[in-house]
């Protein structure tokens, strides 16, 4: 962990604290977008578990959606599951609520529990990749571990490309 940046080390520590042995890797290439991450790793874009933070429109609470890299988030489906409409989360809100910047938001390591929904399309893969705190850090895991790790709810929250 000594070789990791502070944000990536924070994610590694969160993984280990939960009893997982997934290894955070920092790459030379950007992993800020799902396409960049897939190119840097050498996997399918669909195997990237992208973390997108929203804000509950009425409550203002953070809502994390982890979607397959090829899918858009079905905001209507998430709102139905959540029981309130979603609003956009700006960069300041994302950093304040997760402790990380957009393009590196991991599924774990936040200062507190965040309601999380996971796109069930990621179950099609044996392994997926998630952001690990920076736009250059990732870790590999299996989709079922992602649900356990985050306490997230698997649901159809992704809109597949046409």
PLY file of the C-alpha trace (Angstrom):
ply
format ascii 1.0
element vertex 162
property float x
property float y
property float z
element edge 161
property int vertex1
property int vertex2
end_header
0.00 0.00 0.00
2.99 2.28 0.44
3.24 2.70 -3.34
-0.38 3.78 -3.74
-1.59 7.37 -3.77
-3.49 8.40 -0.64
-6.92 8.02 -2.30
-6.10 4.59 -3.75
-4.62 3.52 -0.40
-7.87 4.58 1.30
-9.79 2.22 -1.02
-7.30 -0.60 -0.44
-7.67 -0.14 3.32
-11.48 -0.17 3.04
-11.36 -3.43 1.07
-9.04 -5.04 3.60
-11.10 -3.78 6.55
-14.08 -5.63 5.10
-12.04 -8.82 4.75
-11.48 -8.74 0.99
-8.13 -9.39 -0.69
-8.82 -7.46 -3.89
-5.77 -5.52 -5.02
-5.91 -1.87 -6.01
-3.78 -1.15 -9.07
-2.65 2.28 -10.21
-2.11 2.43 -13.95
-0.20 4.77 -16.24
-3.28 5.31 -18.41
-6.42 7.14 -17.34
-9.38 5.10 -16.14
-11.64 8.16 -15.70
-14.28 6.92 -18.17
-15.51 3.37 -18.75
-13.95 3.41 -22.23
-10.59 4.62 -20.93
-10.65 2.05 -18.12
-11.45 -0.84 -20.48
-8.66 0.22 -22.85
-6.14 0.53 -20.00
-7.12 -2.83 -18.48
-7.76 -4.76 -21.68
-11.33 -5.83 -20.93
-14.78 -5.17 -22.36
-16.34 -1.80 -21.56
-19.33 -3.70 -20.13
-17.01 -5.16 -17.45
-16.34 -1.72 -15.99
-18.51 -1.09 -12.92
-18.86 2.67 -13.11
-19.94 4.49 -9.95
-22.28 7.44 -10.50
-23.52 9.53 -7.60
-26.92 11.20 -7.64
-28.72 13.37 -5.11
-32.23 12.61 -3.88
-34.34 15.53 -5.13
-36.39 15.91 -1.97
-34.04 14.53 0.70
-30.72 15.70 -0.71
-29.18 12.37 0.30
-26.52 10.75 -1.87
-27.49 7.76 -3.99
-24.81 5.65 -5.64
-25.58 3.71 -8.80
-23.01 1.22 -10.05
-23.70 0.47 -13.70
-22.14 -1.64 -16.40
-19.78 0.53 -18.41
-21.87 0.28 -21.59
-25.14 1.21 -19.93
-26.68 4.55 -19.05
-28.40 4.80 -15.70
-32.17 4.42 -15.86
-32.94 7.30 -13.50
-36.67 6.53 -13.55
-36.03 2.93 -12.40
-33.70 4.13 -9.63
-36.25 6.75 -8.52
-38.95 4.07 -8.35
-36.71 1.87 -6.18
-35.65 4.80 -4.01
-39.09 6.34 -3.63
-37.99 9.81 -4.76
-36.79 11.51 -7.91
-33.08 11.89 -8.58
-31.18 15.10 -9.06
-27.71 15.63 -10.46
-24.74 15.65 -8.11
-22.13 18.29 -8.88
-18.41 17.77 -8.31
-18.47 19.42 -4.87
-21.36 17.22 -3.70
-19.60 14.08 -4.98
-16.38 14.93 -3.15
-18.20 15.96 0.03
-20.32 12.79 0.19
-17.79 10.20 -1.00
-14.39 11.73 -0.27
-13.39 11.14 -3.89
-13.47 13.09 -7.16
-15.58 12.29 -10.22
-13.75 9.80 -12.42
-12.33 7.92 -9.45
-15.33 7.30 -7.20
-15.04 3.76 -5.86
-17.90 1.59 -4.65
-16.37 1.56 -1.12
-14.30 3.73 1.20
-16.80 6.54 1.66
-17.05 8.26 5.01
-20.50 6.79 5.63
-22.97 4.30 4.18
-24.52 5.46 0.91
-27.68 3.88 -0.50
-26.43 1.86 -3.47
-28.08 0.24 -6.48
-26.15 -2.12 -8.74
-26.95 -2.73 -12.40
-27.78 -6.41 -12.69
-26.22 -6.52 -16.17
-22.81 -6.87 -14.51
-23.84 -10.35 -13.37
-23.12 -11.56 -16.91
-19.38 -11.46 -16.17
-17.09 -13.55 -14.00
-14.95 -10.52 -13.27
-15.53 -6.80 -13.32
-13.39 -3.75 -12.60
-14.23 -0.80 -10.38
-12.65 2.59 -9.75
-10.33 2.77 -6.77
-10.15 6.39 -5.69
-8.38 8.15 -8.55
-8.71 8.46 -12.32
-5.80 6.00 -12.61
-6.73 3.36 -10.02
-8.90 0.25 -10.33
-9.49 -3.10 -8.70
-10.81 -6.39 -10.05
-13.58 -8.34 -8.36
-16.56 -10.53 -9.11
-20.06 -9.03 -9.34
-21.49 -10.97 -6.40
-18.71 -9.66 -4.16
-19.58 -6.13 -5.28
-23.10 -6.55 -3.93
-21.77 -7.98 -0.64
-19.07 -5.33 -0.34
-21.37 -2.37 -0.85
-24.59 -3.71 0.64
-26.05 -2.57 -2.66
-29.26 -3.79 -4.18
-29.03 -5.57 -7.52
-31.70 -4.30 -9.87
-32.41 -3.44 -13.50
-31.11 0.12 -13.34
-29.11 0.20 -16.56
-30.32 1.24 -19.99
-28.58 -0.85 -22.60
-27.34 0.84 -25.76
-29.58 0.48 -28.81
0 1
1 2
2 3
3 4
4 5
5 6
6 7
7 8
8 9
9 10
10 11
11 12
12 13
13 14
14 15
15 16
16 17
17 18
18 19
19 20
20 21
21 22
22 23
23 24
24 25
25 26
26 27
27 28
28 29
29 30
30 31
31 32
32 33
33 34
34 35
35 36
36 37
37 38
38 39
39 40
40 41
41 42
42 43
43 44
44 45
45 46
46 47
47 48
48 49
49 50
50 51
51 52
52 53
53 54
54 55
55 56
56 57
57 58
58 59
59 60
60 61
61 62
62 63
63 64
64 65
65 66
66 67
67 68
68 69
69 70
70 71
71 72
72 73
73 74
74 75
75 76
76 77
77 78
78 79
79 80
80 81
81 82
82 83
83 84
84 85
85 86
86 87
87 88
88 89
89 90
90 91
91 92
92 93
93 94
94 95
95 96
96 97
97 98
98 99
99 100
100 101
101 102
102 103
103 104
104 105
105 106
106 107
107 108
108 109
109 110
110 111
111 112
112 113
113 114
114 115
115 116
116 117
117 118
118 119
119 120
120 121
121 122
122 123
123 124
124 125
125 126
126 127
127 128
128 129
129 130
130 131
131 132
132 133
133 134
134 135
135 136
136 137
137 138
138 139
139 140
140 141
141 142
142 143
143 144
144 145
145 146
146 147
147 148
148 149
149 150
150 151
151 152
152 153
153 154
154 155
155 156
156 157
157 158
158 159
159 160
160 161
